[in-house]
Each structure stands twice: as structure tokens, then as C-alpha cells.
């Protein structure tokens, strides 16, 4: 049953490839020169936003991890949930899956740097 649900979820996401991402996606803003921001960047445990299986690169395997997390209550993305917040809207949901699919398969925009987001602290990415 879970395999069928995953298959359906992945199919839906691939259909969304042709969709244009909403222009209003909120991006994390980094305050330049802020000591607090620099401290966050220095203590963030995310090496590469979107690399949720910590393999060192962003691939279709990362898309599957996020699909499982969002739709099938799978395990948390690693090293923290914020690593899956690839569009910077401060939540991990289906829009992150679409963003990640566009990046991996259609050369879409790269994931934002979650370490520069205020949400990094909330997601447990700041140690």
C-alpha cells in the first residue's frame, strides 16, 4: 500500500514539472553584515540545502526523501528538516518538492541557503 501511495505521489509531482512556480514564493532574506546572521551561518549544520540524504549532491534520491516526508510521514530529512526547505518559504511542503524536481530535472533555480534563513533555527539546523 505504501509503495502505491509513493508511486502516486511521485507521479503527481512529475506532472507538476510543467507548472510554473508561483511568482510570490517568499525567499529568506539575509541581513548583510549582521553579527547575528554571521553567527547563524557559522553554526548551521546544513552543507547543501536540498541534499536531504547527505550524499554531497542533490539528486532524484533527495526528491524521494522529501516526497516520503511530506506525503507518507517518512523519516525526517537530514541533517535537519530545514534542509528540505529548498524554496525558502519557511515550511516544508509540496511546493518544495516541485522546486526540487524543477532543479534536478529541468535545471531550475538552485535551492536557497537555508542557513541564511531565520527559519533555520526553528528547523533545528543551528547548533
N, C-alpha and C positions, 0 to 999 in steps of 0.2 A: 504494500500500500504506500509506504513512504517513497519507494522508488518511482511509483507512478506520479505521486504529488510533485516530486522533484523534477521529473520529466516534463510535466505540465508547466511548472513554474519557469523552467529554463526555456521552454517553447514560447511562453508569453513574453519573456524578456527578449528573445531573439526577434520576435515580431516587432518589438518596440525599437529595434535598431533603426528603423526608418524614421522614427519620430525625431523631431527637433526638440532639444532640451528647452524647457521654459526659460525665456529671457530673464525672468525675475529671480533666478536661483541666487540666494543670498550667499555671498562669499565671506569668508573670515577675513577680517581686516587686522593688519598688524600695525601697531603704533610704532613708527620708526623712532629709533633712539631711546625707547623706553627701557629703563633698567629692569622693570618687571617682565616685559616681553622677552628681553635677552635671557633672563633667568629661566623663563619657561622654555625657551628654545634649547638652552643648555641642559635642562633636566628632563627633556622629553625622551621617552623610550622608543618612539616610532622612527625607524630608519627611513622608511619609504611608505608614504601613505598609499594604501591600495594593495600593498603586499601583505595580505592578511594571513598568509600561511608561512610567512617569514622565510621565503626561499631566496630572497635577494632580487627577485624580478617580479613584475606584475604580469600574470598570465591568466588563461581561462580557468585555471585551478582556483585562483583568487575569486573569480566571479562565482564559482560554485560554492565556495565557503560563505560568501555574502548571501547568496540565494538561500542556502540552508539556514543561515542565521535569521534572515528576515521572514521567510515563509514556513520553515519547518522546525523552528525553535532548536536549531542545531547549536553546536558549541560556539562560544564567543570567538570573534576574530582575534588574531594575535598580533602584536603583543598586548593590545588593548582594543576595546570596541571602537575607539576613535579612529583607528587605522582604516576602518571601513567607511568613514565619513568623507568620501572622496570628492563630493561636490561642495563641501563646506557649509551646508545648511544647518549644522549643529544637531542633526539627528541621523540615524542610520535607518534607511527605508528603501523602498523600491526605486526611488529616484537615484540613489547611489548605485544600484545595480545597473540601471540604464546608462548612467555616466561611465561606469567601469567598462561595460560592454562596448560603448562607443570608443573608449580609449583603446581597449585591447584589439578590437576587430575593425574599427573604422578610422583609426588614427585621430580620434577626437582629442579634446584638450586633456592635458595631464591632470592627475589628481592634485588638489590643493595641498599645501603643507599643513597637516592637522596640528603640528607643533606650534604654529603661529596663531592658532585659534584659541579664544577664551574657552571653547568647549573642551579642549584637551585636558584641562584639569577635571572637569565633570566626568569625562570618559575614563579617567584613571590612567592617562598617558603621561602624567607628570609625576616623577618620583622624588 
